[in-house]
């Protein structure tokens, strides 16, 4: 099943009126809510999810937060196989996931749901952790 078909099926299932179209960068932009837009791209090896988690706040001890997030990435234990990173402008924490298998719609949807669950977790966890280390 092609990514285009998967996006169409997902749009119909969740009631998205305007089915996302392939943009100039070769990605589908899936708007989850007003604050969350996931970029879904078909690569030569599979499918790639990318989303901004939250802006990186100005703080003295950024390194402490970065180390915490690197530990979450270790073997995918805190991210469900996704990777927490920083966008190219170094303004946002990001979450990405690369899937290398040929996906059915159901498997795609399961991966997307898990990805969104980790996104929700880190949207709350990062500010919470920053508040702890900033005290």
Beta strands, then each sheet from edge to edge (+ up, - down):
strand 1: 27-33
strand 2: 36-42
strand 3: 47-55
strand 4: 83-86
strand 5: 92-99
sheet 1: 1+ 2- 3+ 5- 4+
end
